[in-house]
């Protein structure tokens, strides 16, 4: 089951680092970095069903943002 509770240590520092890591990148480079990060972390998780659940949740979130 996908853990949706806050589970990141230093969550504010993580968010700031994530945003800073995109500085100086073009839009396409930023998208490429996000895609690479998703693949790296998905490989770390390793559970396809859990990853599918996360993808579905992320898509629903994106659809609601417009």
HUPEQUI-V126330 format. One record per backbone hydrogen bond with DSSP energy under -0.5 kcal/mol. CO is the residue of the C=O (numbers start at 1). NH is the residue of the N-H. Records with the same first field share a line. If there is no record, write none. Layout:
CO = NH + NH
//
This chain:
2 = 4
7 = 9
8 = 11
10 = 14
11 = 15
12 = 16
13 = 17
14 = 18
15 = 19
16 = 20
17 = 21
19 = 22
20 = 23
22 = 25
26 = 30
27 = 31
28 = 32
29 = 33
30 = 34
31 = 35
32 = 36
33 = 37
34 = 38
35 = 39
36 = 40
37 = 41
38 = 42
39 = 43
40 = 44
41 = 45
42 = 46
46 = 48
47 = 51
48 = 52
49 = 53
50 = 54
51 = 55
52 = 56
53 = 57
54 = 58
55 = 59
56 = 60
57 = 61
58 = 62
59 = 63
60 = 64
61 = 65
62 = 65
63 = 66
//
